[in-house]
Amino acid sequence: PPANICAVSIRVVPGRPYERGIPMKDRRMVRTWAEVNLDALAHNYRLLRGLAQKDKFLGLVKANAYGHGAVPIARKLQQLGADMLAVACLDEAIQLREGGIAIPILCLGQTPPELASELLEYSITQTVGDLETGEALSAAAAAARKTLNIHVKVDTGMGRLGFLWLDENSSPTNGEDWAFRQTDLYKLCCLPNLHIEGMFTHFANADGDEAYTETQLRRFLDLRRRMEQWNVCPEICHCAASAAVLNYPYTSMDMIRPGIALYGYCPAPGMDNPGLKPVMTVKSRISAVRTLPAGSCISYGRTAVLDRISQLAVLPIGYGDGYPRCLSNQMNVLIQGVPCLIVGRVCMDMCMVDVTGIPDIQAGDTAVIYGPGLTSRAASLAGTIPYELLCQLTPRVLRLYYEGGAVIS
């Protein structure tokens, strides 16, 4: 080539760029996709249920089942025998009902009282954490001549939602505020057309502070005793999410409600993994393999400059798919089992990785983006947790569901 033109070698097999390892008729895996292993989900379900040794199991399927696909995951949990599912909002609950889910669904977030009719229509159990909401839902249920199932949310030290129930000497105004809180709770318990099926709290630091977790549990048990004095005895008291199930199974009460552990991850780095299996693996298929000379600048901002002749593979995954841009120049993917470093900035729809020295690599080969070991490392490099990376995978990353080693949907 002319002296002012850099030589670039592009290794693409003409006419069959996506043939290796994939039937040409199957278009679902020609770009980027997620493989959701329902057998791994079943393994985690049984493991967690065995650790807690409780009769009732609530599975968290909010935020599209932590990115795994709410309806398919809910169907599998229903098949496995889960007693209840939990979502963040009414729309998520309705999606499950319309997807054929029949078991009880708990809405953890606030639902405007004007939508109470939909709670009743779809048989959704609603969280109530303040008297005003309780009164409005009671009135709506009475107008419909129906009874709404609720779970009372108690704030024992999370500082988020719920009836505040701390130690008496923790109150800013001590006795006066303590009496007021008791009055609000008692009034809620007396409202008509509400069935207080359950009561729960959220532990703020069950992955790091046993003393504070025990303080929250003591407060919760204190409130339960107080409610028993009012002849109010919720059938289901629950406290333990993933961290408490793994660290403090004695906090399980009547039901556990694991979230991230159900999908194969411990809630915090350093926690002992009892054998959880990651449920999702994200893969991408190489678009092109290019040989570039030393000194070549790679991607936007020229944040990477090649110090040797290099082979780069172009992967069709970027921040438009939910892959964080902050992983540029530091995260690896796996190709043929070999860690391959991302070179240059992650783009909206693609990124480049160094595949120098990998033999016989071609367009059409598969790269593993997330999976065992990779997701946690990516989270650490991004300064976040696996929850966030899984939840932010966008809809264009197709989810494929596997059971018994075969794709079922």
C-alpha positions as a Markdown table, in Angstrom:
| # | Residue | x | y | z |
|---|---|---|---|---|
| 1 | Pro | 0.0 | 0.0 | 0.0 |
| 2 | Pro | 1.1 | 3.7 | -0.3 |
| 3 | Ala | 3.5 | 4.7 | 2.5 |
| 4 | Asn | 0.9 | 6.9 | 4.2 |
| 5 | Ile | -1.6 | 4.0 | 4.5 |
| 6 | Cys | -1.3 | 1.5 | 7.3 |
| 7 | Ala | -1.7 | -2.2 | 6.3 |
| 8 | Val | -4.7 | -3.8 | 7.9 |
| 9 | Ser | -5.4 | -7.5 | 7.6 |
| 10 | Ile | -9.1 | -8.5 | 8.1 |
| 11 | Arg | -9.7 | -12.2 | 8.6 |
| 12 | Val | -13.4 | -12.9 | 7.8 |
| 13 | Val | -14.4 | -16.1 | 6.0 |
| 14 | Pro | -16.4 | -15.0 | 3.0 |
| 15 | Gly | -20.0 | -16.0 | 3.0 |
| 16 | Arg | -20.1 | -17.6 | 6.4 |
| 17 | Pro | -19.1 | -15.1 | 9.1 |
| 18 | Tyr | -21.5 | -16.6 | 11.7 |
| 19 | Glu | -21.3 | -20.3 | 10.8 |
| 20 | Arg | -18.8 | -21.5 | 13.3 |
| 21 | Gly | -20.7 | -23.2 | 16.2 |
| 22 | Ile | -24.2 | -22.0 | 15.2 |
| 23 | Pro | -26.7 | -23.1 | 12.7 |
| 24 | Met | -27.2 | -20.4 | 10.0 |
| 25 | Lys | -31.0 | -20.7 | 10.4 |
| 26 | Asp | -30.8 | -19.7 | 14.1 |
| 27 | Arg | -30.6 | -15.9 | 14.2 |
| 28 | Arg | -30.9 | -15.6 | 18.0 |
| 29 | Met | -27.2 | -16.0 | 18.6 |
| 30 | Val | -25.6 | -14.1 | 15.8 |
| 31 | Arg | -24.9 | -11.0 | 17.9 |
| 32 | Thr | -25.1 | -11.0 | 21.7 |
| 33 | Trp | -27.3 | -13.1 | 24.0 |
| 34 | Ala | -27.8 | -14.4 | 27.5 |
| 35 | Glu | -28.1 | -18.1 | 28.4 |
| 36 | Val | -30.3 | -18.6 | 31.5 |
| 37 | Asn | -29.8 | -22.0 | 33.0 |
| 38 | Leu | -33.0 | -23.0 | 34.8 |
| 39 | Asp | -31.2 | -26.1 | 36.2 |
| 40 | Ala | -28.8 | -23.8 | 38.1 |
| 41 | Leu | -31.8 | -21.8 | 39.3 |
| 42 | Ala | -33.4 | -25.0 | 40.6 |
| 43 | His | -30.1 | -26.0 | 42.3 |
| 44 | Asn | -29.9 | -22.6 | 44.1 |
| 45 | Tyr | -33.6 | -22.8 | 45.1 |
| 46 | Arg | -33.1 | -26.2 | 46.8 |
| 47 | Leu | -29.8 | -25.2 | 48.4 |
| 48 | Leu | -31.3 | -22.0 | 49.9 |
| 49 | Arg | -34.4 | -23.8 | 51.1 |
| 50 | Gly | -32.3 | -26.4 | 52.7 |
| 51 | Leu | -30.1 | -23.9 | 54.5 |
| 52 | Ala | -33.1 | -22.1 | 56.0 |
| 53 | Gln | -35.1 | -25.2 | 56.8 |
| 54 | Lys | -38.3 | -23.2 | 56.6 |
| 55 | Asp | -41.7 | -24.1 | 55.2 |
| 56 | Lys | -42.2 | -21.0 | 53.1 |
| 57 | Phe | -40.0 | -19.6 | 50.3 |
| 58 | Leu | -40.5 | -16.2 | 48.6 |
| 59 | Gly | -38.5 | -15.7 | 45.4 |
| 60 | Leu | -37.5 | -12.1 | 44.4 |
| 61 | Val | -38.3 | -11.6 | 40.7 |
| 62 | Lys | -38.3 | -7.8 | 40.7 |
| 63 | Ala | -36.4 | -5.8 | 38.1 |
| 64 | Asn | -37.1 | -8.4 | 35.4 |
| 65 | Ala | -35.9 | -11.1 | 37.9 |
| 66 | Tyr | -32.6 | -9.3 | 38.3 |
| 67 | Gly | -32.2 | -9.2 | 34.6 |
| 68 | His | -32.9 | -12.9 | 34.0 |
| 69 | Gly | -36.5 | -12.5 | 32.7 |
| 70 | Ala | -39.3 | -12.2 | 35.1 |
| 71 | Val | -42.0 | -14.5 | 33.6 |
| 72 | Pro | -39.8 | -17.5 | 32.7 |
| 73 | Ile | -38.0 | -17.3 | 36.1 |
| 74 | Ala | -41.3 | -17.0 | 37.9 |
| 75 | Arg | -42.7 | -20.0 | 36.0 |
| 76 | Lys | -39.8 | -22.1 | 37.1 |
| 77 | Leu | -40.0 | -21.0 | 40.7 |
| 78 | Gln | -43.8 | -21.8 | 40.7 |
| 79 | Gln | -43.0 | -25.2 | 39.3 |
| 80 | Leu | -40.3 | -25.8 | 41.9 |
| 81 | Gly | -42.8 | -25.1 | 44.7 |
| 82 | Ala | -42.1 | -21.5 | 45.8 |
| 83 | Asp | -44.8 | -20.2 | 48.1 |
| 84 | Met | -44.7 | -16.6 | 47.0 |
| 85 | Leu | -43.0 | -14.2 | 44.6 |
| 86 | Ala | -42.1 | -10.5 | 45.2 |
| 87 | Val | -41.9 | -7.6 | 42.8 |
| 88 | Ala | -41.2 | -3.9 | 43.1 |
| 89 | Cys | -44.3 | -2.4 | 41.6 |
| 90 | Leu | -47.8 | -3.2 | 40.5 |
| 91 | Asp | -46.9 | -3.3 | 36.8 |
| 92 | Glu | -44.4 | -6.1 | 37.5 |
| 93 | Ala | -47.0 | -8.0 | 39.3 |
| 94 | Ile | -49.6 | -7.7 | 36.5 |
| 95 | Gln | -47.0 | -8.9 | 34.0 |
| 96 | Leu | -46.6 | -12.1 | 36.0 |
| 97 | Arg | -50.3 | -12.7 | 36.3 |
| 98 | Glu | -50.7 | -12.2 | 32.6 |
| 99 | Gly | -47.9 | -14.6 | 32.1 |
| 100 | Gly | -49.8 | -17.3 | 33.9 |
| 101 | Ile | -48.4 | -17.0 | 37.4 |
| 102 | Ala | -50.9 | -18.1 | 39.9 |
| 103 | Ile | -49.1 | -18.2 | 43.3 |
| 104 | Pro | -49.2 | -15.3 | 45.7 |
| 105 | Ile | -47.3 | -12.1 | 44.6 |
| 106 | Leu | -46.1 | -9.5 | 47.1 |
| 107 | Cys | -45.7 | -5.9 | 45.9 |
| 108 | Leu | -42.8 | -4.5 | 47.9 |
| 109 | Gly | -43.1 | -0.9 | 46.7 |
| 110 | Gln | -45.8 | 1.7 | 47.1 |
| 111 | Thr | -49.0 | 1.4 | 45.1 |
| 112 | Pro | -51.1 | 4.5 | 44.7 |
| 113 | Pro | -54.5 | 3.9 | 46.5 |
| 114 | Glu | -56.3 | 4.9 | 43.2 |
| 115 | Leu | -54.9 | 1.6 | 41.8 |
| 116 | Ala | -56.3 | -0.5 | 44.6 |
| 117 | Ser | -58.9 | -2.0 | 42.2 |
| 118 | Glu | -56.1 | -3.5 | 40.2 |
| 119 | Leu | -54.5 | -5.0 | 43.3 |
| 120 | Leu | -57.8 | -6.7 | 44.0 |
| 121 | Glu | -58.5 | -7.7 | 40.4 |
| 122 | Tyr | -55.1 | -9.4 | 40.1 |
| 123 | Ser | -55.0 | -10.7 | 43.7 |
| 124 | Ile | -51.8 | -8.9 | 44.5 |
| 125 | Thr | -50.7 | -8.7 | 48.2 |
| 126 | Gln | -49.6 | -5.1 | 49.0 |
| 127 | Thr | -47.0 | -3.8 | 51.3 |
| 128 | Val | -48.2 | -1.2 | 53.7 |
| 129 | Gly | -45.8 | 0.9 | 55.7 |
| 130 | Asp | -47.8 | 3.9 | 56.9 |
| 131 | Leu | -51.3 | 4.6 | 58.2 |
| 132 | Glu | -52.3 | 7.0 | 55.5 |
| 133 | Thr | -51.8 | 4.4 | 52.8 |
| 134 | Gly | -53.5 | 1.7 | 54.9 |
| 135 | Glu | -56.6 | 3.9 | 55.3 |
| 136 | Ala | -56.8 | 4.7 | 51.6 |
| 137 | Leu | -56.5 | 1.0 | 50.6 |
| 138 | Ser | -59.0 | 0.0 | 53.3 |
| 139 | Ala | -61.5 | 2.5 | 51.9 |
| 140 | Ala | -60.9 | 1.3 | 48.3 |
| 141 | Ala | -61.3 | -2.3 | 49.3 |
| 142 | Ala | -64.5 | -1.5 | 51.2 |
| 143 | Ala | -66.0 | 0.3 | 48.2 |
| 144 | Ala | -65.3 | -2.8 | 46.1 |
| 145 | Arg | -66.7 | -5.0 | 48.9 |
| 146 | Lys | -63.5 | -7.1 | 48.9 |
| 147 | Thr | -60.7 | -7.8 | 51.3 |
| 148 | Leu | -57.1 | -6.9 | 50.4 |
| 149 | Asn | -54.2 | -9.0 | 51.6 |
| 150 | Ile | -51.4 | -6.8 | 53.0 |
| 151 | His | -47.9 | -7.3 | 54.6 |
| 152 | Val | -47.0 | -4.7 | 57.2 |
| 153 | Lys | -43.6 | -3.2 | 56.5 |
| 154 | Val | -41.6 | -2.3 | 59.6 |
| 155 | Asp | -38.5 | 0.0 | 59.6 |
| 156 | Thr | -36.2 | -1.4 | 62.3 |
| 157 | Gly | -33.2 | 0.5 | 61.2 |
| 158 | Met | -33.0 | 0.6 | 57.4 |
| 159 | Gly | -34.3 | 4.2 | 57.2 |
| 160 | Arg | -36.3 | 3.6 | 54.0 |
| 161 | Leu | -40.0 | 2.6 | 54.2 |
| 162 | Gly | -42.2 | 1.2 | 56.9 |
| 163 | Phe | -43.6 | 1.9 | 60.3 |
| 164 | Leu | -40.6 | 3.2 | 62.4 |
| 165 | Trp | -40.0 | 0.8 | 65.3 |
| 166 | Leu | -36.7 | 1.5 | 67.1 |
| 167 | Asp | -35.9 | 1.1 | 70.7 |
| 168 | Glu | -37.9 | 3.4 | 73.0 |
| 169 | Asn | -34.9 | 5.5 | 74.0 |
| 170 | Ser | -33.9 | 5.9 | 70.3 |
| 171 | Ser | -36.8 | 8.1 | 69.6 |
| 172 | Pro | -36.1 | 11.8 | 69.1 |
| 173 | Thr | -38.9 | 12.7 | 71.4 |
| 174 | Asn | -38.8 | 9.5 | 73.5 |
| 175 | Gly | -42.1 | 8.6 | 75.1 |
| 176 | Glu | -44.4 | 11.0 | 73.0 |
| 177 | Asp | -43.2 | 9.7 | 69.7 |
| 178 | Trp | -43.1 | 6.1 | 70.9 |
| 179 | Ala | -46.8 | 6.3 | 71.9 |
| 180 | Phe | -47.6 | 7.9 | 68.5 |
| 181 | Arg | -46.0 | 5.1 | 66.6 |
| 182 | Gln | -47.9 | 2.5 | 68.6 |
| 183 | Thr | -51.2 | 4.3 | 67.9 |
| 184 | Asp | -50.6 | 4.4 | 64.1 |
| 185 | Leu | -49.9 | 0.7 | 64.1 |
| 186 | Tyr | -52.9 | -0.1 | 66.2 |
| 187 | Lys | -55.1 | 1.9 | 64.0 |
| 188 | Leu | -53.8 | 0.1 | 60.9 |
| 189 | Cys | -54.6 | -3.2 | 62.6 |
| 190 | Cys | -58.2 | -2.1 | 63.2 |
| 191 | Leu | -59.0 | -1.1 | 59.6 |
| 192 | Pro | -61.7 | -3.0 | 57.8 |
| 193 | Asn | -61.3 | -4.9 | 54.6 |
| 194 | Leu | -57.6 | -5.4 | 55.1 |
| 195 | His | -56.2 | -8.8 | 56.0 |
| 196 | Ile | -52.8 | -8.5 | 57.7 |
| 197 | Glu | -51.3 | -11.8 | 56.3 |
| 198 | Gly | -47.7 | -10.9 | 56.9 |
| 199 | Met | -45.2 | -8.6 | 58.6 |
| 200 | Phe | -41.6 | -8.0 | 57.6 |
| 201 | Thr | -38.5 | -5.8 | 57.8 |
| 202 | His | -35.3 | -5.3 | 55.8 |
| 203 | Phe | -31.9 | -5.9 | 57.4 |
| 204 | Ala | -29.6 | -3.0 | 56.5 |
| 205 | Asn | -26.2 | -4.8 | 57.0 |
| 206 | Ala | -26.7 | -8.5 | 57.2 |
| 207 | Asp | -23.6 | -9.0 | 55.0 |
| 208 | Gly | -21.3 | -7.1 | 57.4 |
| 209 | Asp | -22.6 | -6.4 | 60.9 |
| 210 | Glu | -24.1 | -9.2 | 63.0 |
| 211 | Ala | -24.7 | -7.0 | 66.1 |
| 212 | Tyr | -26.8 | -4.5 | 64.1 |
| 213 | Thr | -28.7 | -7.3 | 62.4 |
| 214 | Glu | -29.5 | -8.8 | 65.8 |
| 215 | Thr | -30.6 | -5.4 | 67.0 |
| 216 | Gln | -33.0 | -5.1 | 64.1 |
| 217 | Leu | -34.3 | -8.6 | 64.8 |
| 218 | Arg | -34.9 | -7.8 | 68.4 |
| 219 | Arg | -36.9 | -4.8 | 67.5 |
| 220 | Phe | -38.9 | -6.8 | 65.0 |
| 221 | Leu | -39.7 | -9.5 | 67.6 |
| 222 | Asp | -40.6 | -6.8 | 70.1 |
| 223 | Leu | -43.2 | -5.4 | 67.7 |
| 224 | Arg | -44.6 | -8.9 | 67.0 |
| 225 | Arg | -45.2 | -9.4 | 70.7 |
| 226 | Arg | -46.9 | -6.0 | 70.9 |
| 227 | Met | -49.2 | -6.9 | 68.0 |
| 228 | Glu | -50.0 | -10.2 | 69.7 |
| 229 | Gln | -51.2 | -8.2 | 72.7 |
| 230 | Trp | -53.6 | -6.5 | 70.2 |
| 231 | Asn | -54.8 | -10.0 | 69.1 |
| 232 | Val | -53.1 | -9.4 | 65.7 |
| 233 | Cys | -51.0 | -12.4 | 64.7 |
| 234 | Pro | -49.7 | -12.3 | 61.1 |
| 235 | Glu | -49.4 | -15.8 | 59.6 |
| 236 | Ile | -46.1 | -14.9 | 57.9 |
| 237 | Cys | -43.3 | -13.0 | 59.5 |
| 238 | His | -40.2 | -12.6 | 57.3 |
| 239 | Cys | -36.8 | -10.9 | 57.7 |
| 240 | Ala | -34.2 | -12.9 | 55.9 |
| 241 | Ala | -33.1 | -11.9 | 52.4 |
| 242 | Ser | -30.0 | -13.4 | 50.7 |
| 243 | Ala | -27.3 | -12.2 | 53.2 |
| 244 | Ala | -29.3 | -13.2 | 56.3 |
| 245 | Val | -30.1 | -16.6 | 54.8 |
| 246 | Leu | -26.4 | -17.3 | 54.2 |
| 247 | Asn | -25.0 | -15.6 | 57.3 |
| 248 | Tyr | -27.7 | -15.8 | 60.0 |
| 249 | Pro | -30.3 | -18.5 | 59.2 |
| 250 | Tyr | -31.7 | -18.1 | 62.7 |
| 251 | Thr | -33.3 | -14.9 | 61.4 |
| 252 | Ser | -35.5 | -16.8 | 58.9 |
| 253 | Met | -38.7 | -16.6 | 60.9 |
| 254 | Asp | -41.6 | -18.1 | 58.8 |
| 255 | Met | -40.3 | -17.5 | 55.3 |
| 256 | Ile | -37.1 | -16.6 | 53.5 |
| 257 | Arg | -37.0 | -14.2 | 50.6 |
| 258 | Pro | -33.6 | -14.6 | 48.7 |
| 259 | Gly | -32.8 | -12.4 | 45.8 |
| 260 | Ile | -29.3 | -12.3 | 44.4 |
| 261 | Ala | -28.4 | -15.7 | 46.0 |
| 262 | Leu | -31.2 | -17.3 | 44.0 |
| 263 | Tyr | -29.4 | -16.2 | 40.8 |
| 264 | Gly | -26.0 | -17.6 | 42.0 |
| 265 | Tyr | -24.2 | -14.7 | 43.7 |
| 266 | Cys | -23.3 | -13.9 | 47.3 |
| 267 | Pro | -24.5 | -10.4 | 48.3 |
| 268 | Ala | -21.1 | -9.1 | 49.2 |
| 269 | Pro | -17.4 | -9.9 | 48.3 |
| 270 | Gly | -15.7 | -12.2 | 50.8 |
| 271 | Met | -18.8 | -14.1 | 51.9 |
| 272 | Asp | -18.6 | -17.9 | 51.9 |
| 273 | Asn | -20.4 | -19.4 | 48.9 |
| 274 | Pro | -22.2 | -22.6 | 50.0 |
| 275 | Gly | -22.3 | -23.8 | 46.4 |
| 276 | Leu | -24.5 | -21.3 | 44.5 |
| 277 | Lys | -24.3 | -21.5 | 40.7 |
| 278 | Pro | -24.6 | -18.4 | 38.5 |
| 279 | Val | -27.8 | -18.7 | 36.5 |
| 280 | Met | -26.9 | -16.4 | 33.6 |
| 281 | Thr | -24.0 | -16.5 | 31.1 |
| 282 | Val | -23.7 | -13.6 | 28.6 |
| 283 | Lys | -22.1 | -14.3 | 25.2 |
| 284 | Ser | -21.2 | -12.4 | 22.1 |
| 285 | Arg | -20.2 | -13.6 | 18.6 |
| 286 | Ile | -17.0 | -12.1 | 17.1 |
| 287 | Ser | -17.9 | -9.8 | 14.1 |
| 288 | Ala | -14.4 | -9.5 | 12.7 |
| 289 | Val | -10.8 | -10.3 | 13.5 |
| 290 | Arg | -8.3 | -7.6 | 12.5 |
| 291 | Thr | -4.4 | -7.5 | 12.4 |
| 292 | Leu | -3.2 | -3.9 | 13.2 |
| 293 | Pro | 0.3 | -2.5 | 13.3 |
| 294 | Ala | 2.1 | -1.2 | 16.3 |
| 295 | Gly | 1.2 | 2.4 | 17.0 |
| 296 | Ser | -2.5 | 2.0 | 16.0 |
| 297 | Cys | -5.0 | 4.0 | 18.1 |
| 298 | Ile | -8.0 | 2.0 | 19.2 |
| 299 | Ser | -11.6 | 3.3 | 19.7 |
| 300 | Tyr | -12.9 | 6.7 | 20.8 |
| 301 | Gly | -10.6 | 9.1 | 22.6 |
| 302 | Arg | -7.4 | 7.1 | 21.6 |
| 303 | Thr | -7.2 | 5.7 | 25.1 |
| 304 | Ala | -5.3 | 2.7 | 23.8 |
| 305 | Val | -2.3 | 2.6 | 21.5 |
| 306 | Leu | -0.9 | -0.7 | 20.3 |
| 307 | Asp | 2.7 | -1.3 | 21.3 |
| 308 | Arg | 3.1 | -4.3 | 19.0 |
| 309 | Ile | 1.5 | -5.9 | 15.9 |
| 310 | Ser | -1.8 | -7.2 | 17.4 |
| 311 | Gln | -4.8 | -9.1 | 16.5 |
| 312 | Leu | -8.1 | -7.6 | 17.7 |
| 313 | Ala | -11.5 | -9.1 | 17.7 |
| 314 | Val | -14.5 | -6.9 | 17.3 |
| 315 | Leu | -17.4 | -7.9 | 19.6 |
| 316 | Pro | -21.0 | -6.7 | 19.0 |
| 317 | Ile | -21.6 | -5.7 | 22.6 |
| 318 | Gly | -21.4 | -2.2 | 24.2 |
| 319 | Tyr | -23.0 | 0.1 | 26.7 |
| 320 | Gly | -26.2 | 0.0 | 24.5 |
| 321 | Asp | -26.5 | -3.6 | 25.7 |
| 322 | Gly | -25.7 | -2.6 | 29.3 |
| 323 | Tyr | -22.0 | -3.4 | 29.3 |
| 324 | Pro | -20.4 | -0.7 | 31.3 |
| 325 | Arg | -18.1 | 1.8 | 29.5 |
| 326 | Cys | -16.0 | 2.0 | 32.7 |
| 327 | Leu | -14.7 | -1.5 | 31.9 |
| 328 | Ser | -12.7 | -0.1 | 29.0 |
| 329 | Asn | -9.0 | -1.1 | 29.0 |
| 330 | Gln | -9.3 | -3.3 | 32.1 |
| 331 | Met | -11.8 | -6.1 | 31.8 |
| 332 | Asn | -11.3 | -9.5 | 30.1 |
| 333 | Val | -13.7 | -11.7 | 28.2 |
| 334 | Leu | -13.1 | -15.4 | 27.5 |
| 335 | Ile | -12.5 | -16.7 | 24.0 |
| 336 | Gln | -11.5 | -20.4 | 23.6 |
| 337 | Gly | -11.1 | -20.3 | 27.4 |
| 338 | Val | -8.4 | -17.6 | 27.1 |
| 339 | Pro | -8.8 | -14.2 | 28.9 |
| 340 | Cys | -8.7 | -11.5 | 26.3 |
| 341 | Leu | -8.4 | -7.8 | 27.4 |
| 342 | Ile | -10.7 | -5.1 | 26.2 |
| 343 | Val | -8.7 | -2.6 | 24.2 |
| 344 | Gly | -9.8 | 1.0 | 24.0 |
| 345 | Arg | -13.2 | 2.4 | 25.0 |
| 346 | Val | -16.3 | 0.3 | 25.0 |
| 347 | Cys | -18.6 | 1.8 | 22.4 |
| 348 | Met | -22.4 | 1.9 | 22.3 |
| 349 | Asp | -22.7 | -1.2 | 20.2 |
| 350 | Met | -19.3 | -2.9 | 20.2 |
| 351 | Cys | -15.9 | -3.3 | 21.8 |
| 352 | Met | -12.5 | -4.6 | 20.8 |
| 353 | Val | -10.5 | -7.3 | 22.5 |
| 354 | Asp | -6.9 | -8.4 | 22.1 |
| 355 | Val | -6.8 | -12.0 | 20.7 |
| 356 | Thr | -3.1 | -12.0 | 19.7 |
| 357 | Gly | -1.7 | -15.5 | 19.8 |
| 358 | Ile | -5.0 | -17.4 | 19.9 |
| 359 | Pro | -4.8 | -19.9 | 17.1 |
| 360 | Asp | -7.4 | -20.2 | 14.3 |
| 361 | Ile | -9.6 | -17.5 | 15.6 |
| 362 | Gln | -12.3 | -16.3 | 13.2 |
| 363 | Ala | -15.4 | -14.2 | 12.9 |
| 364 | Gly | -18.2 | -16.3 | 14.3 |
| 365 | Asp | -16.3 | -17.5 | 17.3 |
| 366 | Thr | -18.0 | -17.0 | 20.7 |
| 367 | Ala | -16.8 | -14.8 | 23.5 |
| 368 | Val | -18.0 | -15.2 | 27.1 |
| 369 | Ile | -18.8 | -11.8 | 28.6 |
| 370 | Tyr | -20.4 | -12.6 | 31.9 |
| 371 | Gly | -20.5 | -15.9 | 33.8 |
| 372 | Pro | -18.8 | -17.7 | 36.6 |
| 373 | Gly | -15.9 | -15.5 | 37.8 |
| 374 | Leu | -16.4 | -12.9 | 35.1 |
| 375 | Thr | -19.5 | -11.1 | 36.5 |
| 376 | Ser | -18.0 | -10.6 | 40.0 |
| 377 | Arg | -14.7 | -9.4 | 38.5 |
| 378 | Ala | -16.5 | -6.9 | 36.2 |
| 379 | Ala | -18.5 | -5.7 | 39.2 |
| 380 | Ser | -15.4 | -5.2 | 41.2 |
| 381 | Leu | -13.6 | -3.3 | 38.4 |
| 382 | Ala | -16.7 | -1.1 | 37.9 |
| 383 | Gly | -17.0 | -0.3 | 41.6 |
| 384 | Thr | -20.4 | -1.9 | 41.9 |
| 385 | Ile | -22.1 | -5.2 | 42.7 |
| 386 | Pro | -23.3 | -8.0 | 40.4 |
| 387 | Tyr | -26.9 | -7.0 | 41.0 |
| 388 | Glu | -26.4 | -3.8 | 39.0 |
| 389 | Leu | -24.6 | -5.4 | 36.0 |
| 390 | Leu | -27.3 | -8.1 | 35.7 |
| 391 | Cys | -30.2 | -5.7 | 36.0 |
| 392 | Gln | -28.8 | -3.2 | 33.5 |
| 393 | Leu | -28.6 | -5.7 | 30.6 |
| 394 | Thr | -30.9 | -4.2 | 28.0 |
| 395 | Pro | -33.8 | -5.9 | 26.1 |
| 396 | Arg | -31.8 | -6.3 | 22.9 |
| 397 | Val | -29.7 | -8.9 | 24.7 |
| 398 | Leu | -31.9 | -11.8 | 24.0 |
| 399 | Arg | -32.5 | -14.3 | 26.8 |
| 400 | Leu | -32.4 | -18.0 | 25.9 |
| 401 | Tyr | -33.6 | -20.4 | 28.6 |
| 402 | Tyr | -31.9 | -23.8 | 29.0 |
| 403 | Glu | -33.1 | -26.9 | 30.9 |
| 404 | Gly | -31.5 | -30.3 | 30.7 |
| 405 | Gly | -28.9 | -28.9 | 28.4 |
| 406 | Ala | -31.3 | -27.8 | 25.7 |
| 407 | Val | -32.9 | -24.5 | 24.7 |
| 408 | Ile | -36.6 | -24.5 | 25.8 |
| 409 | Ser | -37.4 | -20.9 | 24.8 |
